[in-house]
Amino acid sequence: MIKRLRKVGNSNALILDKPILELLGLEEGGEVQLTIQDGNLIVTPARPQLVSPEEMSEKLEYVLRKRKDVLRRLAK
């Protein structure tokens, strides 16, 4: 997926679509940890919540069902 940085004041912002936030278990105002490894930017939730494989599967199915069209466009 390719995203474009957007100018916000004197900075640039990376806008994360709602389906991505849902998959990460984040919401507006949530905190993320930024790591640079081998020239790659890695974004992870600052305080990840542990979920069971069954719960993760349910959440993934929900997001895929609810956001199918958006995810298809993001994949292009």
PDB file of N, CA, C, O and CB in Angstrom:
ATOM      1  N   MET A   1       0.849  -1.166   0.000  1.00  0.00           N
ATOM      2  CA  MET A   1       0.000   0.000   0.000  1.00  0.00           C
ATOM      3  C   MET A   1       0.897   1.232   0.000  1.00  0.00           C
ATOM      4  O   MET A   1       1.856   1.311   0.769  1.00  0.00           O
ATOM      5  CB  MET A   1      -0.968  -0.004   1.219  1.00  0.00           C
ATOM      6  N   ILE A   2       0.593   2.158  -0.836  1.00  0.00           N
ATOM      7  CA  ILE A   2       1.350   3.408  -0.900  1.00  0.00           C
ATOM      8  C   ILE A   2       0.465   4.526  -0.355  1.00  0.00           C
ATOM      9  O   ILE A   2      -0.689   4.672  -0.759  1.00  0.00           O
ATOM     10  CB  ILE A   2       1.820   3.720  -2.367  1.00  0.00           C
ATOM     11  N   LYS A   3       1.018   5.308   0.563  1.00  0.00           N
ATOM     12  CA  LYS A   3       0.307   6.440   1.154  1.00  0.00           C
ATOM     13  C   LYS A   3       1.123   7.695   0.864  1.00  0.00           C
ATOM     14  O   LYS A   3       2.339   7.631   0.685  1.00  0.00           O
ATOM     15  CB  LYS A   3       0.087   6.244   2.705  1.00  0.00           C
ATOM     16  N   ARG A   4       0.447   8.823   0.821  1.00  0.00           N
ATOM     17  CA  ARG A   4       1.107  10.102   0.578  1.00  0.00           C
ATOM     18  C   ARG A   4       1.162  10.899   1.878  1.00  0.00           C
ATOM     19  O   ARG A   4       0.175  10.976   2.610  1.00  0.00           O
ATOM     20  CB  ARG A   4       0.371  10.905  -0.528  1.00  0.00           C
ATOM     21  N   LEU A   5       2.323  11.491   2.161  1.00  0.00           N
ATOM     22  CA  LEU A   5       2.446  12.368   3.316  1.00  0.00           C
ATOM     23  C   LEU A   5       1.701  13.664   3.026  1.00  0.00           C
ATOM     24  O   LEU A   5       1.700  14.148   1.895  1.00  0.00           O
ATOM     25  CB  LEU A   5       3.938  12.647   3.656  1.00  0.00           C
ATOM     26  N   ARG A   6       1.075  14.215   4.045  1.00  0.00           N
ATOM     27  CA  ARG A   6       0.322  15.464   3.887  1.00  0.00           C
ATOM     28  C   ARG A   6       0.894  16.533   4.810  1.00  0.00           C
ATOM     29  O   ARG A   6       1.246  16.262   5.958  1.00  0.00           O
ATOM     30  CB  ARG A   6      -1.186  15.243   4.183  1.00  0.00           C
ATOM     31  N   LYS A   7       0.977  17.734   4.291  1.00  0.00           N
ATOM     32  CA  LYS A   7       1.501  18.868   5.057  1.00  0.00           C
ATOM     33  C   LYS A   7       0.498  19.253   6.132  1.00  0.00           C
ATOM     34  O   LYS A   7      -0.683  19.452   5.850  1.00  0.00           O
ATOM     35  CB  LYS A   7       1.803  20.079   4.131  1.00  0.00           C
ATOM     36  N   VAL A   8       0.978  19.357   7.366  1.00  0.00           N
ATOM     37  CA  VAL A   8       0.165  19.793   8.497  1.00  0.00           C
ATOM     38  C   VAL A   8       1.036  20.775   9.283  1.00  0.00           C
ATOM     39  O   VAL A   8       1.944  20.367  10.007  1.00  0.00           O
ATOM     40  CB  VAL A   8      -0.321  18.563   9.401  1.00  0.00           C
ATOM     41  N   GLY A   9       0.755  22.060   9.135  1.00  0.00           N
ATOM     42  CA  GLY A   9       1.602  23.069   9.773  1.00  0.00           C
ATOM     43  C   GLY A   9       2.999  22.993   9.191  1.00  0.00           C
ATOM     44  O   GLY A   9       3.175  23.027   7.974  1.00  0.00           O
ATOM     45  N   ASN A  10       4.009  22.889  10.076  1.00  0.00           N
ATOM     46  CA  ASN A  10       5.399  22.780   9.628  1.00  0.00           C
ATOM     47  C   ASN A  10       5.862  21.331   9.535  1.00  0.00           C
ATOM     48  O   ASN A  10       7.054  21.072   9.363  1.00  0.00           O
ATOM     49  CB  ASN A  10       6.310  23.548  10.569  1.00  0.00           C
ATOM     50  N   SER A  11       4.942  20.392   9.647  1.00  0.00           N
ATOM     51  CA  SER A  11       5.272  18.966   9.648  1.00  0.00           C
ATOM     52  C   SER A  11       4.564  18.261   8.500  1.00  0.00           C
ATOM     53  O   SER A  11       3.800  18.866   7.748  1.00  0.00           O
ATOM     54  CB  SER A  11       4.889  18.318  10.993  1.00  0.00           C
ATOM     55  N   ASN A  12       4.836  16.974   8.387  1.00  0.00           N
ATOM     56  CA  ASN A  12       4.128  16.113   7.452  1.00  0.00           C
ATOM     57  C   ASN A  12       3.434  15.033   8.254  1.00  0.00           C
ATOM     58  O   ASN A  12       3.950  14.581   9.276  1.00  0.00           O
ATOM     59  CB  ASN A  12       5.091  15.500   6.389  1.00  0.00           C
ATOM     60  N   ALA A  13       2.260  14.615   7.792  1.00  0.00           N
ATOM     61  CA  ALA A  13       1.484  13.605   8.500  1.00  0.00           C
ATOM     62  C   ALA A  13       1.206  12.424   7.583  1.00  0.00           C
ATOM     63  O   ALA A  13       1.034  12.580   6.374  1.00  0.00           O
ATOM     64  CB  ALA A  13       0.166  14.200   9.026  1.00  0.00           C
ATOM     65  N   LEU A  14       1.165  11.257   8.176  1.00  0.00           N
ATOM     66  CA  LEU A  14       0.763  10.045   7.488  1.00  0.00           C
ATOM     67  C   LEU A  14      -0.642   9.721   7.977  1.00  0.00           C
ATOM     68  O   LEU A  14      -0.835   9.418   9.155  1.00  0.00           O
ATOM     69  CB  LEU A  14       1.770   8.853   7.749  1.00  0.00           C
ATOM     70  N   ILE A  15      -1.619   9.782   7.087  1.00  0.00           N
ATOM     71  CA  ILE A  15      -3.010   9.547   7.456  1.00  0.00           C
ATOM     72  C   ILE A  15      -3.286   8.047   7.362  1.00  0.00           C
ATOM     73  O   ILE A  15      -3.079   7.433   6.315  1.00  0.00           O
ATOM     74  CB  ILE A  15      -3.986  10.359   6.537  1.00  0.00           C
ATOM     75  N   LEU A  16      -3.757   7.463   8.468  1.00  0.00           N
ATOM     76  CA  LEU A  16      -4.087   6.037   8.493  1.00  0.00           C
ATOM     77  C   LEU A  16      -5.597   5.888   8.359  1.00  0.00           C
ATOM     78  O   LEU A  16      -6.359   6.484   9.120  1.00  0.00           O
ATOM     79  CB  LEU A  16      -3.571   5.356   9.807  1.00  0.00           C
ATOM     80  N   ASP A  17      -6.017   5.099   7.398  1.00  0.00           N
ATOM     81  CA  ASP A  17      -7.435   4.875   7.157  1.00  0.00           C
ATOM     82  C   ASP A  17      -8.049   4.075   8.311  1.00  0.00           C
ATOM     83  O   ASP A  17      -7.366   3.310   8.992  1.00  0.00           O
ATOM     84  CB  ASP A  17      -7.645   4.141   5.814  1.00  0.00           C
ATOM     85  N   LYS A  18      -9.335   4.269   8.506  1.00  0.00           N
ATOM     86  CA  LYS A  18     -10.038   3.622   9.612  1.00  0.00           C
ATOM     87  C   LYS A  18      -9.874   2.096   9.621  1.00  0.00           C
ATOM     88  O   LYS A  18      -9.689   1.523  10.695  1.00  0.00           O
ATOM     89  CB  LYS A  18     -11.507   3.971   9.548  1.00  0.00           C
ATOM     90  N   PRO A  19      -9.936   1.417   8.467  1.00  0.00           N
ATOM     91  CA  PRO A  19      -9.743  -0.037   8.496  1.00  0.00           C
ATOM     92  C   PRO A  19      -8.377  -0.447   9.051  1.00  0.00           C
ATOM     93  O   PRO A  19      -8.260  -1.462   9.739  1.00  0.00           O
ATOM     94  CB  PRO A  19      -9.908  -0.602   7.101  1.00  0.00           C
ATOM     95  N   ILE A  20      -7.353   0.342   8.750  1.00  0.00           N
ATOM     96  CA  ILE A  20      -6.018   0.045   9.277  1.00  0.00           C
ATOM     97  C   ILE A  20      -6.022   0.220  10.789  1.00  0.00           C
ATOM     98  O   ILE A  20      -5.493  -0.621  11.515  1.00  0.00           O
ATOM     99  CB  ILE A  20      -4.942   0.959   8.624  1.00  0.00           C
ATOM    100  N   LEU A  21      -6.616   1.309  11.265  1.00  0.00           N
ATOM    101  CA  LEU A  21      -6.702   1.545  12.713  1.00  0.00           C
ATOM    102  C   LEU A  21      -7.463   0.410  13.393  1.00  0.00           C
ATOM    103  O   LEU A  21      -7.064  -0.054  14.461  1.00  0.00           O
ATOM    104  CB  LEU A  21      -7.390   2.900  13.006  1.00  0.00           C
ATOM    105  N   GLU A  22      -8.548  -0.033  12.781  1.00  0.00           N
ATOM    106  CA  GLU A  22      -9.332  -1.119  13.365  1.00  0.00           C
ATOM    107  C   GLU A  22      -8.515  -2.401  13.465  1.00  0.00           C
ATOM    108  O   GLU A  22      -8.577  -3.105  14.473  1.00  0.00           O
ATOM    109  CB  GLU A  22     -10.593  -1.365  12.540  1.00  0.00           C
ATOM    110  N   LEU A  23      -7.751  -2.702  12.422  1.00  0.00           N
ATOM    111  CA  LEU A  23      -6.921  -3.909  12.449  1.00  0.00           C
ATOM    112  C   LEU A  23      -5.854  -3.835  13.537  1.00  0.00           C
ATOM    113  O   LEU A  23      -5.485  -4.855  14.119  1.00  0.00           O
ATOM    114  CB  LEU A  23      -6.259  -4.125  11.090  1.00  0.00           C
ATOM    115  N   LEU A  24      -5.359  -2.628  13.812  1.00  0.00           N
ATOM    116  CA  LEU A  24      -4.335  -2.447  14.843  1.00  0.00           C
ATOM    117  C   LEU A  24      -4.919  -2.272  16.236  1.00  0.00           C
ATOM    118  O   LEU A  24      -4.185  -2.252  17.225  1.00  0.00           O
ATOM    119  CB  LEU A  24      -3.481  -1.257  14.509  1.00  0.00           C
ATOM    120  N   GLY A  25      -6.238  -2.146  16.314  1.00  0.00           N
ATOM    121  CA  GLY A  25      -6.858  -1.917  17.615  1.00  0.00           C
ATOM    122  C   GLY A  25      -6.631  -0.505  18.114  1.00  0.00           C
ATOM    123  O   GLY A  25      -6.573  -0.269  19.320  1.00  0.00           O
ATOM    124  N   LEU A  26      -6.503   0.440  17.184  1.00  0.00           N
ATOM    125  CA  LEU A  26      -6.273   1.840  17.534  1.00  0.00           C
ATOM    126  C   LEU A  26      -7.503   2.666  17.211  1.00  0.00           C
ATOM    127  O   LEU A  26      -8.343   2.266  16.405  1.00  0.00           O
ATOM    128  CB  LEU A  26      -5.046   2.398  16.793  1.00  0.00           C
ATOM    129  N   GLU A  27      -7.596   3.811  17.844  1.00  0.00           N
ATOM    130  CA  GLU A  27      -8.641   4.772  17.516  1.00  0.00           C
ATOM    131  C   GLU A  27      -8.037   6.160  17.575  1.00  0.00           C
ATOM    132  O   GLU A  27      -6.884   6.323  17.972  1.00  0.00           O
ATOM    133  CB  GLU A  27      -9.859   4.647  18.483  1.00  0.00           C
ATOM    134  N   GLU A  28      -8.808   7.160  17.182  1.00  0.00           N
ATOM    135  CA  GLU A  28      -8.315   8.536  17.163  1.00  0.00           C
ATOM    136  C   GLU A  28      -7.732   8.888  18.531  1.00  0.00           C
ATOM    137  O   GLU A  28      -8.348   8.629  19.565  1.00  0.00           O
ATOM    138  CB  GLU A  28      -9.451   9.526  16.777  1.00  0.00           C
ATOM    139  N   GLY A  29      -6.553   9.474  18.522  1.00  0.00           N
ATOM    140  CA  GLY A  29      -5.885   9.851  19.763  1.00  0.00           C
ATOM    141  C   GLY A  29      -5.021   8.745  20.338  1.00  0.00           C
ATOM    142  O   GLY A  29      -4.314   8.960  21.322  1.00  0.00           O
ATOM    143  N   GLY A  30      -5.069   7.554  19.729  1.00  0.00           N
ATOM    144  CA  GLY A  30      -4.239   6.440  20.202  1.00  0.00           C
ATOM    145  C   GLY A  30      -2.761   6.734  19.968  1.00  0.00           C
ATOM    146  O   GLY A  30      -2.401   7.518  19.090  1.00  0.00           O
ATOM    147  N   GLU A  31      -1.923   6.099  20.759  1.00  0.00           N
ATOM    148  CA  GLU A  31      -0.480   6.310  20.638  1.00  0.00           C
ATOM    149  C   GLU A  31       0.172   5.147  19.908  1.00  0.00           C
ATOM    150  O   GLU A  31      -0.214   3.990  20.077  1.00  0.00           O
ATOM    151  CB  GLU A  31       0.158   6.491  22.022  1.00  0.00           C
ATOM    152  N   VAL A  32       1.175   5.479  19.089  1.00  0.00           N
ATOM    153  CA  VAL A  32       1.919   4.461  18.359  1.00  0.00           C
ATOM    154  C   VAL A  32       3.402   4.597  18.658  1.00  0.00           C
ATOM    155  O   VAL A  32       3.891   5.669  19.016  1.00  0.00           O
ATOM    156  CB  VAL A  32       1.660   4.570  16.845  1.00  0.00           C
ATOM    157  N   GLN A  33       4.099   3.492  18.504  1.00  0.00           N
ATOM    158  CA  GLN A  33       5.553   3.451  18.653  1.00  0.00           C
ATOM    159  C   GLN A  33       6.141   3.446  17.255  1.00  0.00           C
ATOM    160  O   GLN A  33       5.768   2.608  16.433  1.00  0.00           O
ATOM    161  CB  GLN A  33       6.027   2.194  19.484  1.00  0.00           C
ATOM    162  N   LEU A  34       7.061   4.371  16.965  1.00  0.00           N
ATOM    163  CA  LEU A  34       7.728   4.423  15.670  1.00  0.00           C
ATOM    164  C   LEU A  34       9.134   3.861  15.826  1.00  0.00           C
ATOM    165  O   LEU A  34       9.879   4.263  16.720  1.00  0.00           O
ATOM    166  CB  LEU A  34       7.766   5.878  15.111  1.00  0.00           C
ATOM    167  N   THR A  35       9.490   2.928  14.946  1.00  0.00           N
ATOM    168  CA  THR A  35      10.807   2.311  14.964  1.00  0.00           C
ATOM    169  C   THR A  35      11.361   2.342  13.548  1.00  0.00           C
ATOM    170  O   THR A  35      10.630   2.110  12.585  1.00  0.00           O
ATOM    171  CB  THR A  35      10.745   0.851  15.517  1.00  0.00           C
ATOM    172  N   ILE A  36      12.633   2.625  13.424  1.00  0.00           N
ATOM    173  CA  ILE A  36      13.289   2.564  12.121  1.00  0.00           C
ATOM    174  C   ILE A  36      14.241   1.383  12.156  1.00  0.00           C
ATOM    175  O   ILE A  36      15.127   1.303  13.008  1.00  0.00           O
ATOM    176  CB  ILE A  36      14.044   3.904  11.779  1.00  0.00           C
ATOM    177  N   GLN A  37      14.042   0.460  11.207  1.00  0.00           N
ATOM    178  CA  GLN A  37      14.862  -0.744  11.158  1.00  0.00           C
ATOM    179  C   GLN A  37      15.232  -1.019   9.709  1.00  0.00           C
ATOM    180  O   GLN A  37      14.354  -1.190   8.863  1.00  0.00           O
ATOM    181  CB  GLN A  37      14.118  -1.960  11.787  1.00  0.00           C
ATOM    182  N   ASP A  38      16.505  -1.062   9.425  1.00  0.00           N
ATOM    183  CA  ASP A  38      17.002  -1.316   8.067  1.00  0.00           C
ATOM    184  C   ASP A  38      16.371  -0.383   7.041  1.00  0.00           C
ATOM    185  O   ASP A  38      16.038  -0.810   5.935  1.00  0.00           O
ATOM    186  CB  ASP A  38      16.735  -2.762   7.673  1.00  0.00           C
ATOM    187  N   GLY A  39      16.204   0.892   7.401  1.00  0.00           N
ATOM    188  CA  GLY A  39      15.648   1.880   6.489  1.00  0.00           C
ATOM    189  C   GLY A  39      14.132   1.821   6.346  1.00  0.00           C
ATOM    190  O   GLY A  39      13.569   2.500   5.486  1.00  0.00           O
ATOM    191  N   ASN A  40      13.459   1.020   7.176  1.00  0.00           N
ATOM    192  CA  ASN A  40      11.998   0.909   7.138  1.00  0.00           C
ATOM    193  C   ASN A  40      11.395   1.528   8.380  1.00  0.00           C
ATOM    194  O   ASN A  40      11.933   1.395   9.480  1.00  0.00           O
ATOM    195  CB  ASN A  40      11.562  -0.561   7.012  1.00  0.00           C
ATOM    196  N   LEU A  41      10.278   2.205   8.200  1.00  0.00           N
ATOM    197  CA  LEU A  41       9.529   2.765   9.318  1.00  0.00           C
ATOM    198  C   LEU A  41       8.509   1.734   9.755  1.00  0.00           C
ATOM    199  O   LEU A  41       7.688   1.287   8.955  1.00  0.00           O
ATOM    200  CB  LEU A  41       8.841   4.113   8.934  1.00  0.00           C
ATOM    201  N   ILE A  42       8.558   1.355  11.024  1.00  0.00           N
ATOM    202  CA  ILE A  42       7.621   0.379  11.580  1.00  0.00           C
ATOM    203  C   ILE A  42       6.741   1.104  12.589  1.00  0.00           C
ATOM    204  O   ILE A  42       7.236   1.739  13.520  1.00  0.00           O
ATOM    205  CB  ILE A  42       8.374  -0.834  12.246  1.00  0.00           C
ATOM    206  N   VAL A  43       5.424   1.002  12.391  1.00  0.00           N
ATOM    207  CA  VAL A  43       4.453   1.653  13.267  1.00  0.00           C
ATOM    208  C   VAL A  43       3.702   0.560  14.018  1.00  0.00           C
ATOM    209  O   VAL A  43       3.062  -0.292  13.401  1.00  0.00           O
ATOM    210  CB  VAL A  43       3.464   2.571  12.454  1.00  0.00           C
ATOM    211  N   THR A  44       3.777   0.579  15.353  1.00  0.00           N
ATOM    212  CA  THR A  44       3.082  -0.415  16.172  1.00  0.00           C
ATOM    213  C   THR A  44       2.323   0.306  17.289  1.00  0.00           C
ATOM    214  O   THR A  44       2.722   1.392  17.709  1.00  0.00           O
ATOM    215  CB  THR A  44       4.089  -1.459  16.764  1.00  0.00           C
ATOM    216  N   PRO A  45       1.245  -0.288  17.766  1.00  0.00           N
ATOM    217  CA  PRO A  45       0.537   0.322  18.894  1.00  0.00           C
ATOM    218  C   PRO A  45       1.480   0.460  20.090  1.00  0.00           C
ATOM    219  O   PRO A  45       2.256  -0.452  20.375  1.00  0.00           O
ATOM    220  CB  PRO A  45      -0.711  -0.519  19.280  1.00  0.00           C
ATOM    221  N   ALA A  46       1.415   1.594  20.790  1.00  0.00           N
ATOM    222  CA  ALA A  46       2.299   1.828  21.939  1.00  0.00           C
ATOM    223  C   ALA A  46       1.957   0.894  23.091  1.00  0.00           C
ATOM    224  O   ALA A  46       2.844   0.460  23.826  1.00  0.00           O
ATOM    225  CB  ALA A  46       2.203   3.287  22.404  1.00  0.00           C
ATOM    226  N   ARG A  47       0.698   0.590  23.248  1.00  0.00           N
ATOM    227  CA  ARG A  47       0.251  -0.303  24.322  1.00  0.00           C
ATOM    228  C   ARG A  47      -0.668  -1.365  23.731  1.00  0.00           C
ATOM    229  O   ARG A  47      -1.886  -1.310  23.899  1.00  0.00           O
ATOM    230  CB  ARG A  47      -0.478   0.493  25.455  1.00  0.00           C
ATOM    231  N   PRO A  48      -0.064  -2.338  23.032  1.00  0.00           N
ATOM    232  CA  PRO A  48      -0.907  -3.350  22.370  1.00  0.00           C
ATOM    233  C   PRO A  48      -1.710  -4.153  23.393  1.00  0.00           C
ATOM    234  O   PRO A  48      -1.237  -4.457  24.488  1.00  0.00           O
ATOM    235  CB  PRO A  48      -0.040  -4.302  21.519  1.00  0.00           C
ATOM    236  N   GLN A  49      -2.925  -4.482  23.000  1.00  0.00           N
ATOM    237  CA  GLN A  49      -3.779  -5.301  23.856  1.00  0.00           C
ATOM    238  C   GLN A  49      -3.705  -6.739  23.357  1.00  0.00           C
ATOM    239  O   GLN A  49      -3.891  -7.007  22.170  1.00  0.00           O
ATOM    240  CB  GLN A  49      -5.258  -4.777  23.862  1.00  0.00           C
ATOM    241  N   LEU A  50      -3.434  -7.652  24.271  1.00  0.00           N
ATOM    242  CA  LEU A  50      -3.370  -9.054  23.890  1.00  0.00           C
ATOM    243  C   LEU A  50      -4.785  -9.590  23.675  1.00  0.00           C
ATOM    244  O   LEU A  50      -5.677  -9.378  24.496  1.00  0.00           O
ATOM    245  CB  LEU A  50      -2.625  -9.883  24.965  1.00  0.00           C
ATOM    246  N   VAL A  51      -4.967 -10.280  22.566  1.00  0.00           N
ATOM    247  CA  VAL A  51      -6.253 -10.903  22.267  1.00  0.00           C
ATOM    248  C   VAL A  51      -6.008 -12.352  21.882  1.00  0.00           C
ATOM    249  O   VAL A  51      -4.929 -12.706  21.406  1.00  0.00           O
ATOM    250  CB  VAL A  51      -7.004 -10.142  21.131  1.00  0.00           C
ATOM    251  N   SER A  52      -7.005 -13.177  22.090  1.00  0.00           N
ATOM    252  CA  SER A  52      -6.888 -14.594  21.737  1.00  0.00           C
ATOM    253  C   SER A  52      -6.935 -14.730  20.219  1.00  0.00           C
ATOM    254  O   SER A  52      -7.431 -13.836  19.533  1.00  0.00           O
ATOM    255  CB  SER A  52      -8.022 -15.437  22.405  1.00  0.00           C
ATOM    256  N   PRO A  53      -6.422 -15.840  19.687  1.00  0.00           N
ATOM    257  CA  PRO A  53      -6.512 -16.061  18.238  1.00  0.00           C
ATOM    258  C   PRO A  53      -7.958 -16.044  17.742  1.00  0.00           C
ATOM    259  O   PRO A  53      -8.228 -15.583  16.633  1.00  0.00           O
ATOM    260  CB  PRO A  53      -5.859 -17.391  17.870  1.00  0.00           C
ATOM    261  N   GLU A  54      -8.888 -16.545  18.559  1.00  0.00           N
ATOM    262  CA  GLU A  54     -10.296 -16.551  18.162  1.00  0.00           C
ATOM    263  C   GLU A  54     -10.836 -15.127  18.060  1.00  0.00           C
ATOM    264  O   GLU A  54     -11.542 -14.794  17.108  1.00  0.00           O
ATOM    265  CB  GLU A  54     -11.133 -17.367  19.163  1.00  0.00           C
ATOM    266  N   GLU A  55     -10.503 -14.286  19.044  1.00  0.00           N
ATOM    267  CA  GLU A  55     -10.966 -12.898  19.033  1.00  0.00           C
ATOM    268  C   GLU A  55     -10.355 -12.143  17.859  1.00  0.00           C
ATOM    269  O   GLU A  55     -11.033 -11.351  17.204  1.00  0.00           O
ATOM    270  CB  GLU A  55     -10.613 -12.197  20.360  1.00  0.00           C
ATOM    271  N   MET A  56      -9.079 -12.390  17.594  1.00  0.00           N
ATOM    272  CA  MET A  56      -8.410 -11.740  16.464  1.00  0.00           C
ATOM    273  C   MET A  56      -9.081 -12.137  15.153  1.00  0.00           C
ATOM    274  O   MET A  56      -9.298 -11.298  14.280  1.00  0.00           O
ATOM    275  CB  MET A  56      -6.908 -12.108  16.432  1.00  0.00           C
ATOM    276  N   SER A  57      -9.402 -13.408  15.024  1.00  0.00           N
ATOM    277  CA  SER A  57     -10.066 -13.888  13.823  1.00  0.00           C
ATOM    278  C   SER A  57     -11.429 -13.222  13.657  1.00  0.00           C
ATOM    279  O   SER A  57     -11.793 -12.820  12.552  1.00  0.00           O
ATOM    280  CB  SER A  57     -10.218 -15.410  13.870  1.00  0.00           C
ATOM    281  N   GLU A  58     -12.185 -13.105  14.755  1.00  0.00           N
ATOM    282  CA  GLU A  58     -13.493 -12.444  14.706  1.00  0.00           C
ATOM    283  C   GLU A  58     -13.358 -10.988  14.289  1.00  0.00           C
ATOM    284  O   GLU A  58     -14.117 -10.502  13.450  1.00  0.00           O
ATOM    285  CB  GLU A  58     -14.189 -12.534  16.064  1.00  0.00           C
ATOM    286  N   LYS A  59     -12.380 -10.288  14.883  1.00  0.00           N
ATOM    287  CA  LYS A  59     -12.181  -8.872  14.551  1.00  0.00           C
ATOM    288  C   LYS A  59     -11.752  -8.702  13.102  1.00  0.00           C
ATOM    289  O   LYS A  59     -12.211  -7.789  12.415  1.00  0.00           O
ATOM    290  CB  LYS A  59     -11.137  -8.244  15.481  1.00  0.00           C
ATOM    291  N   LEU A  60     -10.871  -9.581  12.637  1.00  0.00           N
ATOM    292  CA  LEU A  60     -10.409  -9.511  11.254  1.00  0.00           C
ATOM    293  C   LEU A  60     -11.571  -9.742  10.291  1.00  0.00           C
ATOM    294  O   LEU A  60     -11.710  -9.018   9.305  1.00  0.00           O
ATOM    295  CB  LEU A  60      -9.293 -10.543  11.004  1.00  0.00           C
ATOM    296  N   GLU A  61     -12.397 -10.733  10.564  1.00  0.00           N
ATOM    297  CA  GLU A  61     -13.560 -10.995   9.713  1.00  0.00           C
ATOM    298  C   GLU A  61     -14.508  -9.796   9.701  1.00  0.00           C
ATOM    299  O   GLU A  61     -15.046  -9.438   8.654  1.00  0.00           O
ATOM    300  CB  GLU A  61     -14.303 -12.254  10.193  1.00  0.00           C
ATOM    301  N   TYR A  62     -14.712  -9.179  10.864  1.00  0.00           N
ATOM    302  CA  TYR A  62     -15.576  -8.007  10.964  1.00  0.00           C
ATOM    303  C   TYR A  62     -15.047  -6.869  10.088  1.00  0.00           C
ATOM    304  O   TYR A  62     -15.792  -6.269   9.313  1.00  0.00           O
ATOM    305  CB  TYR A  62     -15.689  -7.546  12.429  1.00  0.00           C
ATOM    306  N   VAL A  63     -13.751  -6.584  10.223  1.00  0.00           N
ATOM    307  CA  VAL A  63     -13.150  -5.494   9.447  1.00  0.00           C
ATOM    308  C   VAL A  63     -13.210  -5.805   7.957  1.00  0.00           C
ATOM    309  O   VAL A  63     -13.536  -4.934   7.150  1.00  0.00           O
ATOM    310  CB  VAL A  63     -11.691  -5.256   9.882  1.00  0.00           C
ATOM    311  N   LEU A  64     -12.896  -7.045   7.592  1.00  0.00           N
ATOM    312  CA  LEU A  64     -12.934  -7.412   6.179  1.00  0.00           C
ATOM    313  C   LEU A  64     -14.343  -7.281   5.608  1.00  0.00           C
ATOM    314  O   LEU A  64     -14.520  -6.816   4.482  1.00  0.00           O
ATOM    315  CB  LEU A  64     -12.423  -8.840   5.990  1.00  0.00           C
ATOM    316  N   ARG A  65     -15.335  -7.689   6.379  1.00  0.00           N
ATOM    317  CA  ARG A  65     -16.718  -7.607   5.926  1.00  0.00           C
ATOM    318  C   ARG A  65     -17.177  -6.145   5.829  1.00  0.00           C
ATOM    319  O   ARG A  65     -17.774  -5.736   4.832  1.00  0.00           O
ATOM    320  CB  ARG A  65     -17.638  -8.394   6.877  1.00  0.00           C
ATOM    321  N   LYS A  66     -16.890  -5.369   6.875  1.00  0.00           N
ATOM    322  CA  LYS A  66     -17.369  -3.985   6.943  1.00  0.00           C
ATOM    323  C   LYS A  66     -16.619  -3.058   5.987  1.00  0.00           C
ATOM    324  O   LYS A  66     -17.205  -2.118   5.449  1.00  0.00           O
ATOM    325  CB  LYS A  66     -17.238  -3.464   8.362  1.00  0.00           C
ATOM    326  N   ARG A  67     -15.344  -3.315   5.776  1.00  0.00           N
ATOM    327  CA  ARG A  67     -14.491  -2.402   5.001  1.00  0.00           C
ATOM    328  C   ARG A  67     -13.977  -3.010   3.705  1.00  0.00           C
ATOM    329  O   ARG A  67     -12.940  -2.591   3.190  1.00  0.00           O
ATOM    330  CB  ARG A  67     -13.321  -1.967   5.836  1.00  0.00           C
ATOM    331  N   LYS A  68     -14.688  -3.985   3.182  1.00  0.00           N
ATOM    332  CA  LYS A  68     -14.252  -4.711   1.993  1.00  0.00           C
ATOM    333  C   LYS A  68     -13.891  -3.781   0.836  1.00  0.00           C
ATOM    334  O   LYS A  68     -12.830  -3.931   0.231  1.00  0.00           O
ATOM    335  CB  LYS A  68     -15.334  -5.670   1.554  1.00  0.00           C
ATOM    336  N   ASP A  69     -14.754  -2.831   0.529  1.00  0.00           N
ATOM    337  CA  ASP A  69     -14.515  -1.944  -0.613  1.00  0.00           C
ATOM    338  C   ASP A  69     -13.298  -1.044  -0.396  1.00  0.00           C
ATOM    339  O   ASP A  69     -12.496  -0.845  -1.309  1.00  0.00           O
ATOM    340  CB  ASP A  69     -15.749  -1.086  -0.875  1.00  0.00           C
ATOM    341  N   VAL A  70     -13.165  -0.507   0.810  1.00  0.00           N
ATOM    342  CA  VAL A  70     -12.029   0.368   1.110  1.00  0.00           C
ATOM    343  C   VAL A  70     -10.732  -0.421   1.034  1.00  0.00           C
ATOM    344  O   VAL A  70      -9.759   0.061   0.455  1.00  0.00           O
ATOM    345  CB  VAL A  70     -12.185   1.014   2.506  1.00  0.00           C
ATOM    346  N   LEU A  71     -10.693  -1.605   1.596  1.00  0.00           N
ATOM    347  CA  LEU A  71      -9.490  -2.424   1.568  1.00  0.00           C
ATOM    348  C   LEU A  71      -9.108  -2.801   0.144  1.00  0.00           C
ATOM    349  O   LEU A  71      -7.925  -2.858  -0.191  1.00  0.00           O
ATOM    350  CB  LEU A  71      -9.685  -3.677   2.406  1.00  0.00           C
ATOM    351  N   ARG A  72     -10.102  -3.058  -0.689  1.00  0.00           N
ATOM    352  CA  ARG A  72      -9.826  -3.384  -2.093  1.00  0.00           C
ATOM    353  C   ARG A  72      -9.160  -2.188  -2.772  1.00  0.00           C
ATOM    354  O   ARG A  72      -8.199  -2.361  -3.522  1.00  0.00           O
ATOM    355  CB  ARG A  72     -11.138  -3.780  -2.842  1.00  0.00           C
ATOM    356  N   ARG A  73      -9.669  -0.961  -2.514  1.00  0.00           N
ATOM    357  CA  ARG A  73      -9.063   0.236  -3.110  1.00  0.00           C
ATOM    358  C   ARG A  73      -7.664   0.484  -2.573  1.00  0.00           C
ATOM    359  O   ARG A  73      -6.779   0.896  -3.323  1.00  0.00           O
ATOM    360  CB  ARG A  73      -9.937   1.457  -2.850  1.00  0.00           C
ATOM    361  N   LEU A  74      -7.448   0.235  -1.269  1.00  0.00           N
ATOM    362  CA  LEU A  74      -6.125   0.439  -0.684  1.00  0.00           C
ATOM    363  C   LEU A  74      -5.097  -0.531  -1.264  1.00  0.00           C
ATOM    364  O   LEU A  74      -3.915  -0.202  -1.367  1.00  0.00           O
ATOM    365  CB  LEU A  74      -6.190   0.283   0.832  1.00  0.00           C
ATOM    366  N   ALA A  75      -5.547  -1.718  -1.640  1.00  0.00           N
ATOM    367  CA  ALA A  75      -4.639  -2.729  -2.160  1.00  0.00           C
ATOM    368  C   ALA A  75      -4.137  -2.397  -3.578  1.00  0.00           C
ATOM    369  O   ALA A  75      -3.142  -2.960  -4.035  1.00  0.00           O
ATOM    370  CB  ALA A  75      -5.330  -4.081  -2.161  1.00  0.00           C
ATOM    371  N   LYS A  76      -4.826  -1.491  -4.259  1.00  0.00           N
ATOM    372  CA  LYS A  76      -4.422  -1.151  -5.645  1.00  0.00           C
ATOM    373  C   LYS A  76      -3.221  -0.264  -5.672  1.00  0.00           C
ATOM    374  O   LYS A  76      -2.755   0.112  -6.747  1.00  0.00           O
ATOM    375  CB  LYS A  76      -5.553  -0.475  -6.389  1.00  0.00           C
TER     376      LYS A  76
END
